[in-house]
Amino acid sequence: MRSLHKIVNVTSSNLHFTRLVKYKISQFLMQNKSICQLQHYKLKNFS
């Protein structure tokens, strides 16, 4: 019974971790996207 509880705890923490990682990755991608767009915009304006 105790071990089952342990497994559930580990699973839920893993889920939380995965969610956090996905969130961080999406944030990072969004930032990269905006940086790329910004640079593209600058290039367009300079030429």
PDBQT receptor file of N, H, CA, C and O in Angstrom, charges set to zero:
ATOM      1  N   MET A   1       0.853  -1.204   0.000  1.00  0.00    +0.000 N 
ATOM      2  CA  MET A   1       0.000   0.000   0.000  1.00  0.00    +0.000 C 
ATOM      3  C   MET A   1       0.885   1.250   0.000  1.00  0.00    +0.000 C 
ATOM      4  O   MET A   1       0.640   2.204  -0.738  1.00  0.00    +0.000 OA
ATOM      5  N   ARG A   2       1.896   1.220   0.827  1.00  0.00    +0.000 N 
ATOM      6  H   ARG A   2       2.096   0.445   1.427  1.00  0.00    +0.000 HD
ATOM      7  CA  ARG A   2       2.795   2.358   0.937  1.00  0.00    +0.000 C 
ATOM      8  C   ARG A   2       3.550   2.575  -0.377  1.00  0.00    +0.000 C 
ATOM      9  O   ARG A   2       3.735   3.708  -0.820  1.00  0.00    +0.000 OA
ATOM     10  N   SER A   3       3.981   1.476  -0.987  1.00  0.00    +0.000 N 
ATOM     11  H   SER A   3       3.831   0.556  -0.627  1.00  0.00    +0.000 HD
ATOM     12  CA  SER A   3       4.743   1.583  -2.231  1.00  0.00    +0.000 C 
ATOM     13  C   SER A   3       3.872   2.148  -3.357  1.00  0.00    +0.000 C 
ATOM     14  O   SER A   3       4.344   2.905  -4.205  1.00  0.00    +0.000 OA
ATOM     15  N   LEU A   4       2.615   1.771  -3.348  1.00  0.00    +0.000 N 
ATOM     16  H   LEU A   4       2.232   1.156  -2.659  1.00  0.00    +0.000 HD
ATOM     17  CA  LEU A   4       1.686   2.291  -4.347  1.00  0.00    +0.000 C 
ATOM     18  C   LEU A   4       1.587   3.811  -4.230  1.00  0.00    +0.000 C 
ATOM     19  O   LEU A   4       1.604   4.536  -5.224  1.00  0.00    +0.000 OA
ATOM     20  N   HIS A   5       1.485   4.260  -2.999  1.00  0.00    +0.000 N 
ATOM     21  H   HIS A   5       1.472   3.671  -2.191  1.00  0.00    +0.000 HD
ATOM     22  CA  HIS A   5       1.415   5.703  -2.745  1.00  0.00    +0.000 C 
ATOM     23  C   HIS A   5       2.669   6.395  -3.269  1.00  0.00    +0.000 C 
ATOM     24  O   HIS A   5       2.606   7.483  -3.842  1.00  0.00    +0.000 OA
ATOM     25  N   LYS A   6       3.787   5.753  -3.063  1.00  0.00    +0.000 N 
ATOM     26  H   LYS A   6       3.838   4.869  -2.598  1.00  0.00    +0.000 HD
ATOM     27  CA  LYS A   6       5.073   6.273  -3.519  1.00  0.00    +0.000 C 
ATOM     28  C   LYS A   6       5.071   6.414  -5.043  1.00  0.00    +0.000 C 
ATOM     29  O   LYS A   6       5.487   7.435  -5.590  1.00  0.00    +0.000 OA
ATOM     30  N   ILE A   7       4.594   5.369  -5.707  1.00  0.00    +0.000 N 
ATOM     31  H   ILE A   7       4.256   4.540  -5.262  1.00  0.00    +0.000 HD
ATOM     32  CA  ILE A   7       4.545   5.369  -7.172  1.00  0.00    +0.000 C 
ATOM     33  C   ILE A   7       3.657   6.505  -7.670  1.00  0.00    +0.000 C 
ATOM     34  O   ILE A   7       4.007   7.215  -8.613  1.00  0.00    +0.000 OA
ATOM     35  N   VAL A   8       2.525   6.662  -7.036  1.00  0.00    +0.000 N 
ATOM     36  H   VAL A   8       2.241   6.085  -6.271  1.00  0.00    +0.000 HD
ATOM     37  CA  VAL A   8       1.601   7.734  -7.416  1.00  0.00    +0.000 C 
ATOM     38  C   VAL A   8       2.272   9.096  -7.255  1.00  0.00    +0.000 C 
ATOM     39  O   VAL A   8       2.142   9.970  -8.111  1.00  0.00    +0.000 OA
ATOM     40  N   ASN A   9       2.982   9.261  -6.159  1.00  0.00    +0.000 N 
ATOM     41  H   ASN A   9       3.088   8.551  -5.463  1.00  0.00    +0.000 HD
ATOM     42  CA  ASN A   9       3.692  10.515  -5.920  1.00  0.00    +0.000 C 
ATOM     43  C   ASN A   9       4.724  10.788  -7.000  1.00  0.00    +0.000 C 
ATOM     44  O   ASN A   9       4.806  11.896  -7.530  1.00  0.00    +0.000 OA
ATOM     45  N   VAL A  10       5.500   9.783  -7.318  1.00  0.00    +0.000 N 
ATOM     46  H   VAL A  10       5.433   8.883  -6.888  1.00  0.00    +0.000 HD
ATOM     47  CA  VAL A  10       6.541   9.923  -8.338  1.00  0.00    +0.000 C 
ATOM     48  C   VAL A  10       5.909  10.259  -9.684  1.00  0.00    +0.000 C 
ATOM     49  O   VAL A  10       6.387  11.135 -10.405  1.00  0.00    +0.000 OA
ATOM     50  N   THR A  11       4.841   9.562 -10.008  1.00  0.00    +0.000 N 
ATOM     51  H   THR A  11       4.453   8.851  -9.422  1.00  0.00    +0.000 HD
ATOM     52  CA  THR A  11       4.163   9.787 -11.281  1.00  0.00    +0.000 C 
ATOM     53  C   THR A  11       3.635  11.210 -11.385  1.00  0.00    +0.000 C 
ATOM     54  O   THR A  11       3.804  11.871 -12.410  1.00  0.00    +0.000 OA
ATOM     55  N   SER A  12       3.001  11.674 -10.325  1.00  0.00    +0.000 N 
ATOM     56  H   SER A  12       2.864  11.138  -9.492  1.00  0.00    +0.000 HD
ATOM     57  CA  SER A  12       2.441  13.026 -10.356  1.00  0.00    +0.000 C 
ATOM     58  C   SER A  12       3.545  14.075 -10.436  1.00  0.00    +0.000 C 
ATOM     59  O   SER A  12       3.393  15.088 -11.119  1.00  0.00    +0.000 OA
ATOM     60  N   SER A  13       4.653  13.836  -9.741  1.00  0.00    +0.000 N 
ATOM     61  H   SER A  13       4.776  13.014  -9.186  1.00  0.00    +0.000 HD
ATOM     62  CA  SER A  13       5.752  14.801  -9.815  1.00  0.00    +0.000 C 
ATOM     63  C   SER A  13       6.378  14.783 -11.207  1.00  0.00    +0.000 C 
ATOM     64  O   SER A  13       6.794  15.821 -11.722  1.00  0.00    +0.000 OA
ATOM     65  N   ASN A  14       6.441  13.601 -11.809  1.00  0.00    +0.000 N 
ATOM     66  H   ASN A  14       6.103  12.758 -11.391  1.00  0.00    +0.000 HD
ATOM     67  CA  ASN A  14       6.962  13.493 -13.171  1.00  0.00    +0.000 C 
ATOM     68  C   ASN A  14       6.068  14.242 -14.149  1.00  0.00    +0.000 C 
ATOM     69  O   ASN A  14       6.544  14.931 -15.052  1.00  0.00    +0.000 OA
ATOM     70  N   LEU A  15       4.793  14.097 -13.954  1.00  0.00    +0.000 N 
ATOM     71  H   LEU A  15       4.406  13.538 -13.221  1.00  0.00    +0.000 HD
ATOM     72  CA  LEU A  15       3.829  14.786 -14.806  1.00  0.00    +0.000 C 
ATOM     73  C   LEU A  15       4.010  16.292 -14.685  1.00  0.00    +0.000 C 
ATOM     74  O   LEU A  15       4.011  17.017 -15.680  1.00  0.00    +0.000 OA
ATOM     75  N   HIS A  16       4.161  16.741 -13.466  1.00  0.00    +0.000 N 
ATOM     76  H   HIS A  16       4.160  16.153 -12.658  1.00  0.00    +0.000 HD
ATOM     77  CA  HIS A  16       4.368  18.160 -13.208  1.00  0.00    +0.000 C 
ATOM     78  C   HIS A  16       5.647  18.631 -13.887  1.00  0.00    +0.000 C 
ATOM     79  O   HIS A  16       5.679  19.692 -14.510  1.00  0.00    +0.000 OA
ATOM     80  N   PHE A  17       6.683  17.843 -13.759  1.00  0.00    +0.000 N 
ATOM     81  H   PHE A  17       6.657  16.981 -13.253  1.00  0.00    +0.000 HD
ATOM     82  CA  PHE A  17       7.971  18.177 -14.357  1.00  0.00    +0.000 C 
ATOM     83  C   PHE A  17       7.852  18.261 -15.875  1.00  0.00    +0.000 C 
ATOM     84  O   PHE A  17       8.362  19.192 -16.498  1.00  0.00    +0.000 OA
ATOM     85  N   THR A  18       7.176  17.285 -16.458  1.00  0.00    +0.000 N 
ATOM     86  H   THR A  18       6.761  16.529 -15.952  1.00  0.00    +0.000 HD
ATOM     87  CA  THR A  18       6.991  17.258 -17.909  1.00  0.00    +0.000 C 
ATOM     88  C   THR A  18       6.242  18.495 -18.372  1.00  0.00    +0.000 C 
ATOM     89  O   THR A  18       6.595  19.118 -19.374  1.00  0.00    +0.000 OA
ATOM     90  N   ARG A  19       5.210  18.835 -17.632  1.00  0.00    +0.000 N 
ATOM     91  H   ARG A  19       4.923  18.329 -16.818  1.00  0.00    +0.000 HD
ATOM     92  CA  ARG A  19       4.418  20.013 -17.955  1.00  0.00    +0.000 C 
ATOM     93  C   ARG A  19       5.286  21.264 -17.899  1.00  0.00    +0.000 C 
ATOM     94  O   ARG A  19       5.208  22.134 -18.767  1.00  0.00    +0.000 OA
ATOM     95  N   LEU A  20       6.104  21.336 -16.871  1.00  0.00    +0.000 N 
ATOM     96  H   LEU A  20       6.167  20.629 -16.166  1.00  0.00    +0.000 HD
ATOM     97  CA  LEU A  20       6.991  22.478 -16.686  1.00  0.00    +0.000 C 
ATOM     98  C   LEU A  20       7.964  22.581 -17.860  1.00  0.00    +0.000 C 
ATOM     99  O   LEU A  20       8.182  23.661 -18.410  1.00  0.00    +0.000 OA
ATOM    100  N   VAL A  21       8.533  21.458 -18.225  1.00  0.00    +0.000 N 
ATOM    101  H   VAL A  21       8.356  20.581 -17.778  1.00  0.00    +0.000 HD
ATOM    102  CA  VAL A  21       9.496  21.430 -19.333  1.00  0.00    +0.000 C 
ATOM    103  C   VAL A  21       8.817  21.859 -20.631  1.00  0.00    +0.000 C 
ATOM    104  O   VAL A  21       9.366  22.662 -21.385  1.00  0.00    +0.000 OA
ATOM    105  N   LYS A  22       7.642  21.331 -20.889  1.00  0.00    +0.000 N 
ATOM    106  H   LYS A  22       7.196  20.678 -20.277  1.00  0.00    +0.000 HD
ATOM    107  CA  LYS A  22       6.902  21.703 -22.097  1.00  0.00    +0.000 C 
ATOM    108  C   LYS A  22       6.627  23.201 -22.113  1.00  0.00    +0.000 C 
ATOM    109  O   LYS A  22       6.763  23.867 -23.139  1.00  0.00    +0.000 OA
ATOM    110  N   TYR A  23       6.241  23.708 -20.960  1.00  0.00    +0.000 N 
ATOM    111  H   TYR A  23       6.131  23.167 -20.127  1.00  0.00    +0.000 HD
ATOM    112  CA  TYR A  23       5.959  25.137 -20.835  1.00  0.00    +0.000 C 
ATOM    113  C   TYR A  23       7.209  25.955 -21.140  1.00  0.00    +0.000 C 
ATOM    114  O   TYR A  23       7.160  26.926 -21.895  1.00  0.00    +0.000 OA
ATOM    115  N   LYS A  24       8.325  25.552 -20.546  1.00  0.00    +0.000 N 
ATOM    116  H   LYS A  24       8.365  24.763 -19.933  1.00  0.00    +0.000 HD
ATOM    117  CA  LYS A  24       9.594  26.256 -20.757  1.00  0.00    +0.000 C 
ATOM    118  C   LYS A  24       9.993  26.218 -22.229  1.00  0.00    +0.000 C 
ATOM    119  O   LYS A  24      10.434  27.222 -22.789  1.00  0.00    +0.000 OA
ATOM    120  N   ILE A  25       9.835  25.060 -22.842  1.00  0.00    +0.000 N 
ATOM    121  H   ILE A  25       9.477  24.245 -22.388  1.00  0.00    +0.000 HD
ATOM    122  CA  ILE A  25      10.204  24.909 -24.251  1.00  0.00    +0.000 C 
ATOM    123  C   ILE A  25       9.336  25.813 -25.119  1.00  0.00    +0.000 C 
ATOM    124  O   ILE A  25       9.841  26.494 -26.011  1.00  0.00    +0.000 OA
ATOM    125  N   SER A  26       8.051  25.820 -24.862  1.00  0.00    +0.000 N 
ATOM    126  H   SER A  26       7.640  25.266 -24.138  1.00  0.00    +0.000 HD
ATOM    127  CA  SER A  26       7.160  26.658 -25.667  1.00  0.00    +0.000 C 
ATOM    128  C   SER A  26       7.483  28.133 -25.473  1.00  0.00    +0.000 C 
ATOM    129  O   SER A  26       7.444  28.916 -26.423  1.00  0.00    +0.000 OA
ATOM    130  N   GLN A  27       7.802  28.506 -24.241  1.00  0.00    +0.000 N 
ATOM    131  H   GLN A  27       7.834  27.871 -23.470  1.00  0.00    +0.000 HD
ATOM    132  CA  GLN A  27       8.198  29.894 -23.964  1.00  0.00    +0.000 C 
ATOM    133  C   GLN A  27       9.446  30.246 -24.753  1.00  0.00    +0.000 C 
ATOM    134  O   GLN A  27       9.532  31.297 -25.388  1.00  0.00    +0.000 OA
ATOM    135  N   PHE A  28      10.411  29.338 -24.697  1.00  0.00    +0.000 N 
ATOM    136  H   PHE A  28      10.341  28.484 -24.182  1.00  0.00    +0.000 HD
ATOM    137  CA  PHE A  28      11.679  29.536 -25.383  1.00  0.00    +0.000 C 
ATOM    138  C   PHE A  28      11.452  29.680 -26.886  1.00  0.00    +0.000 C 
ATOM    139  O   PHE A  28      12.037  30.553 -27.528  1.00  0.00    +0.000 OA
ATOM    140  N   LEU A  29      10.611  28.831 -27.433  1.00  0.00    +0.000 N 
ATOM    141  H   LEU A  29      10.136  28.122 -26.912  1.00  0.00    +0.000 HD
ATOM    142  CA  LEU A  29      10.318  28.879 -28.862  1.00  0.00    +0.000 C 
ATOM    143  C   LEU A  29       9.632  30.187 -29.235  1.00  0.00    +0.000 C 
ATOM    144  O   LEU A  29       9.936  30.785 -30.267  1.00  0.00    +0.000 OA
ATOM    145  N   MET A  30       8.726  30.616 -28.407  1.00  0.00    +0.000 N 
ATOM    146  H   MET A  30       8.479  30.131 -27.568  1.00  0.00    +0.000 HD
ATOM    147  CA  MET A  30       8.036  31.879 -28.664  1.00  0.00    +0.000 C 
ATOM    148  C   MET A  30       9.031  33.035 -28.680  1.00  0.00    +0.000 C 
ATOM    149  O   MET A  30       8.964  33.911 -29.542  1.00  0.00    +0.000 OA
ATOM    150  N   GLN A  31       9.945  33.028 -27.728  1.00  0.00    +0.000 N 
ATOM    151  H   GLN A  31      10.000  32.316 -27.028  1.00  0.00    +0.000 HD
ATOM    152  CA  GLN A  31      10.965  34.070 -27.664  1.00  0.00    +0.000 C 
ATOM    153  C   GLN A  31      11.815  34.049 -28.926  1.00  0.00    +0.000 C 
ATOM    154  O   GLN A  31      12.085  35.092 -29.522  1.00  0.00    +0.000 OA
ATOM    155  N   ASN A  32      12.230  32.867 -29.322  1.00  0.00    +0.000 N 
ATOM    156  H   ASN A  32      12.010  32.020 -28.838  1.00  0.00    +0.000 HD
ATOM    157  CA  ASN A  32      13.058  32.732 -30.513  1.00  0.00    +0.000 C 
ATOM    158  C   ASN A  32      12.320  33.239 -31.743  1.00  0.00    +0.000 C 
ATOM    159  O   ASN A  32      12.893  33.921 -32.593  1.00  0.00    +0.000 OA
ATOM    160  N   LYS A  33      11.064  32.901 -31.821  1.00  0.00    +0.000 N 
ATOM    161  H   LYS A  33      10.598  32.348 -31.130  1.00  0.00    +0.000 HD
ATOM    162  CA  LYS A  33      10.243  33.317 -32.943  1.00  0.00    +0.000 C 
ATOM    163  C   LYS A  33      10.190  34.838 -33.027  1.00  0.00    +0.000 C 
ATOM    164  O   LYS A  33      10.380  35.417 -34.096  1.00  0.00    +0.000 OA
ATOM    165  N   SER A  34       9.934  35.467 -31.912  1.00  0.00    +0.000 N 
ATOM    166  H   SER A  34       9.779  34.996 -31.043  1.00  0.00    +0.000 HD
ATOM    167  CA  SER A  34       9.834  36.925 -31.906  1.00  0.00    +0.000 C 
ATOM    168  C   SER A  34      11.180  37.563 -32.225  1.00  0.00    +0.000 C 
ATOM    169  O   SER A  34      11.235  38.587 -32.906  1.00  0.00    +0.000 OA
ATOM    170  N   ILE A  35      12.265  36.967 -31.737  1.00  0.00    +0.000 N 
ATOM    171  H   ILE A  35      12.220  36.135 -31.184  1.00  0.00    +0.000 HD
ATOM    172  CA  ILE A  35      13.596  37.498 -32.043  1.00  0.00    +0.000 C 
ATOM    173  C   ILE A  35      13.858  37.386 -33.544  1.00  0.00    +0.000 C 
ATOM    174  O   ILE A  35      14.364  38.321 -34.164  1.00  0.00    +0.000 OA
ATOM    175  N   CYS A  36      13.517  36.263 -34.109  1.00  0.00    +0.000 N 
ATOM    176  H   CYS A  36      13.106  35.503 -33.606  1.00  0.00    +0.000 HD
ATOM    177  CA  CYS A  36      13.703  36.055 -35.548  1.00  0.00    +0.000 C 
ATOM    178  C   CYS A  36      12.887  37.068 -36.343  1.00  0.00    +0.000 C 
ATOM    179  O   CYS A  36      13.388  37.659 -37.300  1.00  0.00    +0.000 OA
ATOM    180  N   GLN A  37      11.661  37.264 -35.957  1.00  0.00    +0.000 N 
ATOM    181  H   GLN A  37      11.254  36.785 -35.180  1.00  0.00    +0.000 HD
ATOM    182  CA  GLN A  37      10.799  38.220 -36.644  1.00  0.00    +0.000 C 
ATOM    183  C   GLN A  37      11.357  39.627 -36.529  1.00  0.00    +0.000 C 
ATOM    184  O   GLN A  37      11.317  40.405 -37.482  1.00  0.00    +0.000 OA
ATOM    185  N   LEU A  38      11.872  39.942 -35.367  1.00  0.00    +0.000 N 
ATOM    186  H   LEU A  38      11.904  39.310 -34.593  1.00  0.00    +0.000 HD
ATOM    187  CA  LEU A  38      12.449  41.259 -35.135  1.00  0.00    +0.000 C 
ATOM    188  C   LEU A  38      13.635  41.484 -36.069  1.00  0.00    +0.000 C 
ATOM    189  O   LEU A  38      13.751  42.537 -36.697  1.00  0.00    +0.000 OA
ATOM    190  N   GLN A  39      14.504  40.498 -36.152  1.00  0.00    +0.000 N 
ATOM    191  H   GLN A  39      14.410  39.643 -35.642  1.00  0.00    +0.000 HD
ATOM    192  CA  GLN A  39      15.678  40.609 -37.012  1.00  0.00    +0.000 C 
ATOM    193  C   GLN A  39      15.265  40.696 -38.474  1.00  0.00    +0.000 C 
ATOM    194  O   GLN A  39      15.844  41.461 -39.246  1.00  0.00    +0.000 OA
ATOM    195  N   HIS A  40      14.293  39.933 -38.839  1.00  0.00    +0.000 N 
ATOM    196  H   HIS A  40      13.823  39.312 -38.212  1.00  0.00    +0.000 HD
ATOM    197  CA  HIS A  40      13.794  39.958 -40.208  1.00  0.00    +0.000 C 
ATOM    198  C   HIS A  40      13.256  41.355 -40.535  1.00  0.00    +0.000 C 
ATOM    199  O   HIS A  40      13.507  41.903 -41.609  1.00  0.00    +0.000 OA
ATOM    200  N   TYR A  41      12.531  41.895 -39.605  1.00  0.00    +0.000 N 
ATOM    201  H   TYR A  41      12.327  41.450 -38.734  1.00  0.00    +0.000 HD
ATOM    202  CA  TYR A  41      11.964  43.231 -39.754  1.00  0.00    +0.000 C 
ATOM    203  C   TYR A  41      13.074  44.267 -39.920  1.00  0.00    +0.000 C 
ATOM    204  O   TYR A  41      12.993  45.139 -40.784  1.00  0.00    +0.000 OA
ATOM    205  N   LYS A  42      14.098  44.166 -39.098  1.00  0.00    +0.000 N 
ATOM    206  H   LYS A  42      14.165  43.457 -38.396  1.00  0.00    +0.000 HD
ATOM    207  CA  LYS A  42      15.235  45.083 -39.178  1.00  0.00    +0.000 C 
ATOM    208  C   LYS A  42      15.906  44.981 -40.538  1.00  0.00    +0.000 C 
ATOM    209  O   LYS A  42      16.221  45.993 -41.164  1.00  0.00    +0.000 OA
ATOM    210  N   LEU A  43      16.118  43.769 -40.983  1.00  0.00    +0.000 N 
ATOM    211  H   LEU A  43      15.862  42.947 -40.474  1.00  0.00    +0.000 HD
ATOM    212  CA  LEU A  43      16.766  43.546 -42.275  1.00  0.00    +0.000 C 
ATOM    213  C   LEU A  43      15.939  44.170 -43.398  1.00  0.00    +0.000 C 
ATOM    214  O   LEU A  43      16.474  44.805 -44.307  1.00  0.00    +0.000 OA
ATOM    215  N   LYS A  44      14.668  43.980 -43.315  1.00  0.00    +0.000 N 
ATOM    216  H   LYS A  44      14.234  43.464 -42.576  1.00  0.00    +0.000 HD
ATOM    217  CA  LYS A  44      13.759  44.536 -44.316  1.00  0.00    +0.000 C 
ATOM    218  C   LYS A  44      13.884  46.059 -44.358  1.00  0.00    +0.000 C 
ATOM    219  O   LYS A  44      13.923  46.665 -45.429  1.00  0.00    +0.000 OA
ATOM    220  N   ASN A  45      13.943  46.649 -43.194  1.00  0.00    +0.000 N 
ATOM    221  H   ASN A  45      13.911  46.156 -42.324  1.00  0.00    +0.000 HD
ATOM    222  CA  ASN A  45      14.012  48.099 -43.111  1.00  0.00    +0.000 C 
ATOM    223  C   ASN A  45      15.343  48.652 -43.595  1.00  0.00    +0.000 C 
ATOM    224  O   ASN A  45      15.400  49.741 -44.167  1.00  0.00    +0.000 OA
ATOM    225  N   PHE A  46      16.403  47.907 -43.368  1.00  0.00    +0.000 N 
ATOM    226  H   PHE A  46      16.358  47.023 -42.904  1.00  0.00    +0.000 HD
ATOM    227  CA  PHE A  46      17.718  48.401 -43.766  1.00  0.00    +0.000 C 
ATOM    228  C   PHE A  46      17.922  48.332 -45.273  1.00  0.00    +0.000 C 
ATOM    229  O   PHE A  46      18.581  49.192 -45.858  1.00  0.00    +0.000 OA
ATOM    230  N   SER A  47      17.363  47.322 -45.886  1.00  0.00    +0.000 N 
ATOM    231  H   SER A  47      16.828  46.624 -45.410  1.00  0.00    +0.000 HD
ATOM    232  CA  SER A  47      17.620  47.145 -47.313  1.00  0.00    +0.000 C 
ATOM    233  C   SER A  47      16.681  47.960 -48.203  1.00  0.00    +0.000 C 
ATOM    234  O   SER A  47      16.788  47.903 -49.428  1.00  0.00    +0.000 OA
TER     235      SER A  47
